[in-house]
């Protein structure tokens, strides 16, 4: 690993730590990558290794459960950007290895799978793995309410607005997995320039109808084998996540789920959902023959 000058390493400790980059903190994407790399190197392994490998992060905070925002592709030139928001039990320690050591559950792995799919078809795309909020832990009260999602949505809105300010005209697609779908659903009405919202294995999305999400096209995938189907579609006195976006009455466009073996397989290589999500990011239309199953 390249040894940085001591003054740069020491300067890392004076840098502001923010899961949502501020305008004055990030004068350019390049500045953000460099500052965050210094912070990661100072934090130690495995994060120092990620930085030494040349991976690019817009923000990084190891405190508590941790937060990180990784970029795949070139944000300075990409005309289309997908922002992937993970769900319950996602922590920084599992960003790459996945919950329980299962890589397909890791936001870093899922983002790479999507980027590999997209970059084969267009050079002008970027994917962001956005762990910019504190997801609930386990299946408990926090996972059955909007609190963490509302806080996450506020941070996501600030992040996307920053991105749009840096790249006016860029086409942004928000992709939520599981509880992350609730985050993107609550953020979407405040982001009128976002063209597409994708919900994968979503227990809810913070609205009763697709039209409530601010005008974005809404896409949903829910596999027949996904355990999310067992969660009641209710919301009473602030408890419950309400109607799923896969419900026909919601009005989302269904995505195919062939090859999706369960809740964590939507962005696994070879799944029909991965290909369809790529279509949405690139053109706003999934090119597939049959609609996905809905509930």
matplotlib code that plots the C-alpha trace (Angstrom):
import matplotlib.pyplot as plt

x = [0.0, 1.3, 2.5, 0.9, 2.8, 2.3, 0.7, -2.1, -2.8, -2.9, -5.2, -7.8, -8.7, -9.7, -11.9, -15.7, -17.4, -20.7, -22.8, -24.4, -21.7, -22.3, -21.7, -18.7, -17.2, -17.2, -16.0, -15.6, -16.0, -12.2, -11.7, -14.2, -12.5, -9.1, -10.3, -12.3, -9.4, -7.2, -9.8, -10.1, -6.4, -6.2, -9.1, -7.3, -8.3, -10.5, -11.2, -7.6, -7.4, -10.4, -8.8, -5.5, -7.2, -8.4, -12.1, -13.8, -16.0, -17.8, -18.2, -17.2, -18.0, -17.0, -18.8, -21.6, -23.0, -21.1, -22.0, -20.4, -21.2, -19.2, -19.1, -18.6, -18.0, -17.2, -19.7, -18.0, -19.0, -22.0, -25.2, -27.2, -26.7, -28.3, -28.4, -28.8, -30.2, -30.0, -32.3, -32.6, -29.5, -27.0, -23.9, -20.6, -18.8, -21.0, -20.8, -18.6, -19.0, -22.8, -25.0, -23.9, -21.0, -23.3, -21.9, -25.1, -26.6, -23.8, -24.6, -21.1, -21.5, -25.0, -23.8, -20.9, -23.2, -25.4, -22.5, -21.0, -24.4, -24.7, -21.1, -21.2, -24.0, -23.0, -19.9, -21.8, -23.2, -22.4, -23.7, -23.7, -23.9, -25.5, -25.3, -26.0, -28.4, -28.8, -31.1, -33.1, -31.6, -33.5, -37.2, -38.4, -40.3, -37.8, -38.3, -42.1, -42.2, -41.1, -38.7, -35.3, -36.7, -37.7, -34.2, -32.7, -34.9, -33.9, -30.2, -30.9, -32.7, -29.7, -27.3, -29.2, -29.7, -25.9, -25.4, -27.8, -26.1, -22.8, -24.2, -27.2, -29.3, -28.0, -30.7, -31.0, -32.7, -33.3, -33.2, -34.3, -33.9, -36.2, -36.6, -34.4, -37.5, -39.3, -36.4, -36.4, -40.3, -40.3, -37.5, -39.0, -41.7, -38.9, -36.8, -38.9, -36.0, -35.7, -37.2, -37.4, -37.9, -37.2, -38.4, -36.9, -38.4, -40.2, -42.4, -43.7, -42.7, -44.3, -47.3, -50.6, -50.3, -47.5, -48.8, -48.0, -44.2, -43.9, -44.2, -41.4, -42.1, -42.3, -41.1, -41.4, -40.1, -41.3, -40.4, -42.8, -40.2, -39.6, -40.5, -41.6, -44.9, -45.7, -45.6, -49.2, -49.9, -51.3, -50.4, -52.2, -51.3, -47.9, -47.1, -46.7, -45.4, -48.6, -49.3, -46.5, -45.6, -46.1, -49.7, -51.7, -53.7, -50.5, -49.9, -46.2, -44.9, -43.9, -40.4, -39.6, -38.3, -37.1, -34.0, -34.7, -34.5, -35.4, -35.2, -31.5, -31.3, -32.7, -29.4, -27.6, -25.9, -28.1, -31.4, -34.1, -34.6, -30.9, -31.2, -34.6, -33.2, -30.4, -32.9, -34.7, -31.5, -30.4, -33.8, -36.6, -38.1, -37.4, -37.0, -38.6, -41.3, -43.3, -44.3, -43.1, -45.5, -47.2, -49.0]
y = [0.0, 3.4, 5.4, 8.9, 11.9, 12.1, 15.5, 14.1, 11.3, 13.7, 16.0, 13.2, 13.7, 17.3, 16.6, 16.8, 13.4, 13.5, 10.7, 13.3, 15.5, 19.3, 21.8, 23.4, 20.0, 18.6, 21.2, 18.4, 14.6, 14.3, 16.3, 14.1, 10.9, 12.1, 13.3, 10.2, 8.0, 9.7, 9.1, 5.5, 4.9, 6.5, 4.2, 1.0, -2.3, -3.3, 0.3, 1.2, -1.7, -0.5, 3.0, 1.5, -0.6, 2.7, 2.3, 5.7, 6.9, 10.2, 9.8, 7.5, 7.4, 4.4, 5.6, 3.5, 1.1, 3.2, 4.8, 4.9, 6.1, 4.3, 5.3, 2.9, 4.6, 8.2, 10.7, 13.5, 12.2, 9.8, 10.8, 8.2, 7.4, 4.7, 5.2, 1.9, 2.1, -1.0, -2.2, -3.6, -4.9, -3.2, -1.9, -0.7, -3.9, -5.8, -3.3, -5.8, -9.2, -9.1, -9.9, -13.2, -13.3, -13.8, -11.5, -11.2, -9.3, -6.7, -3.2, -3.0, -6.4, -5.6, -2.2, -3.9, -6.5, -3.7, -1.6, -4.6, -5.2, -1.5, -0.8, -3.5, -1.7, 2.0, 3.8, 6.8, 5.3, 5.3, 3.3, 4.5, 2.2, 4.6, 3.5, 7.1, 6.3, 4.0, 1.1, -0.7, -3.7, -6.9, -7.4, -5.2, -2.0, 0.2, -2.0, -1.8, 2.0, 5.0, 6.6, 5.4, 5.7, 9.3, 10.2, 8.3, 10.0, 13.4, 12.5, 10.9, 14.0, 16.2, 13.8, 13.6, 17.4, 17.7, 15.3, 17.2, 20.5, 19.1, 17.4, 19.4, 17.2, 13.9, 11.2, 9.7, 6.4, 5.5, 1.8, 0.6, -3.0, -4.1, -1.4, 0.8, 1.0, 2.9, 5.4, 6.0, 6.2, 8.9, 10.8, 10.7, 13.4, 15.9, 15.0, 16.1, 15.5, 11.8, 9.9, 6.4, 4.7, 0.9, -1.1, -4.6, -6.9, -3.9, -4.3, -0.8, 2.4, 5.2, 5.8, 4.2, 4.9, 5.4, 8.8, 9.9, 9.7, 13.0, 12.0, 9.4, 6.1, 3.4, -0.1, -3.1, -6.6, -9.1, -12.8, -15.6, -16.9, -13.7, -13.8, -10.2, -11.5, -12.6, -9.1, -7.7, -4.7, -2.5, 0.7, 1.7, 4.4, 4.7, 1.0, -1.0, -0.1, 0.0, -1.1, -2.8, -1.3, -4.8, -4.6, -4.1, -1.3, 0.7, 1.2, 0.4, -1.3, -4.9, -6.2, -9.8, -12.1, -15.1, -16.5, -14.7, -17.4, -15.2, -11.8, -11.3, -12.4, -9.5, -8.1, -11.5, -12.1, -13.9, -12.8, -11.3, -8.5, -7.4, -7.1, -5.3, -2.8, -2.1, -1.4, 1.0, 2.9, 3.2, 3.9, 4.1, 0.9, -2.7, -4.8, -8.1, -10.3, -11.0, -9.0, -10.0, -11.5, -9.1, -9.6]
z = [0.0, -0.9, 2.2, 2.2, 3.6, 7.4, 7.0, 4.9, 7.3, 10.2, 8.3, 8.0, 11.7, 11.1, 8.2, 8.8, 8.7, 7.0, 5.4, 3.1, 1.4, 1.9, -0.8, 0.9, 1.9, -1.7, -4.1, -6.7, -6.8, -7.0, -3.8, -2.0, -3.2, -2.0, 1.4, 2.1, 1.0, 3.6, 6.3, 5.3, 5.4, 8.8, 10.1, 9.3, 7.8, 6.0, 5.0, 4.4, 2.0, 0.1, -0.3, -1.3, -4.0, -5.6, -4.7, -4.7, -1.8, -1.6, 2.2, 5.0, 8.7, 10.9, 14.0, 15.3, 12.7, 10.1, 6.8, 3.4, -0.1, -2.8, -6.5, -9.4, -12.7, -13.5, -11.9, -13.8, -17.2, -16.5, -18.1, -16.0, -12.3, -10.2, -6.5, -4.6, -1.0, 1.2, 3.9, 7.4, 9.2, 6.8, 8.6, 7.4, 8.6, 6.1, 3.3, 1.3, 3.0, 3.5, 6.5, 7.9, 5.5, 2.5, -0.3, -2.3, 0.7, 0.6, -0.9, -2.3, -4.1, -5.4, -6.7, -8.5, -10.1, -11.4, -12.6, -14.5, -16.1, -17.1, -18.1, -20.7, -22.4, -22.0, -20.9, -19.6, -16.4, -12.7, -9.8, -6.2, -3.2, -0.7, 3.0, 4.0, 6.8, 9.8, 8.8, 11.5, 13.3, 12.8, 12.6, 15.4, 16.1, 14.1, 11.0, 11.3, 11.4, 9.3, 11.7, 10.3, 6.8, 7.2, 8.5, 5.6, 3.1, 4.4, 3.9, 0.5, -0.7, 0.3, -1.4, -4.7, -4.7, -4.3, -7.1, -9.4, -8.5, -9.6, -12.7, -14.0, -16.4, -15.1, -15.1, -11.6, -10.8, -7.1, -6.3, -2.9, -1.6, 1.2, 3.8, 1.5, -0.8, 2.0, 2.1, -1.6, -1.6, 1.1, -0.7, -4.2, -3.8, -2.8, -5.9, -8.9, -11.3, -10.5, -13.4, -12.0, -8.7, -8.4, -5.4, -4.9, -2.3, -0.8, 2.3, 1.7, -0.1, 2.0, -0.2, -1.2, -5.0, -7.5, -8.3, -4.8, -5.5, -7.3, -10.9, -11.1, -12.9, -10.2, -10.8, -8.5, -8.2, -5.7, -6.2, -5.4, -2.9, -1.1, 2.6, 2.4, 1.1, 4.6, 6.1, 6.4, 4.2, 7.0, 8.7, 11.9, 14.5, 12.9, 13.0, 9.8, 6.4, 4.5, 0.9, -1.0, -4.3, -5.9, -5.0, -8.3, -6.6, -6.0, -9.8, -10.2, -13.3, -12.5, -13.2, -14.0, -11.2, -13.1, -11.4, -8.2, -5.5, -2.5, -0.8, -1.5, -5.1, -7.1, -8.2, -8.3, -11.7, -14.1, -12.6, -14.9, -12.4, -12.7, -16.4, -16.2, -13.6, -16.0, -18.8, -16.5, -15.6, -19.3, -20.9, -18.4, -20.1, -19.2, -22.3, -21.3, -22.6, -19.5, -16.5, -13.1, -10.6, -8.2, -4.9]

ax = plt.figure().add_subplot(projection="3d")
ax.plot(x, y, z, "-o")
ax.set_aspect("equal")
plt.show()
